[in-house]
Amino acid sequence: MWPILWTAMRTYAPYVTFPVAFVVGAVGYHLEWFIRGTPKPREQKSILEVREERKLEEQAGIDSTQVLSLKEKLEFTPRAALNRNRSEKS
């Protein structure tokens, strides 16, 4: 009797496995939904909005009238690589 039962199970396994897996998956899905509850919508800001807010906060603490003059900026820039081997007279 057992060999006949095992042969039948092996033969009809795809027809038995899919409905069983479907039922187990559906029960698990609804059980998880029941345990967690309804999802609460949350406001998600886009990356660009977060970046803009951060930039505005950074600029709020800085006095925008106090900037370096162009002469001060030029003192800190390195000389061009092509002008290094030239003499200073030309």
Summary of the structure (lengths in Angstrom):
residues: 90
radius of gyration: 36.0
end to end distance: 106.7
largest distance: 108.3
contacts: 120
relative contact order: 0.04
helix: 64%
strand: 0%
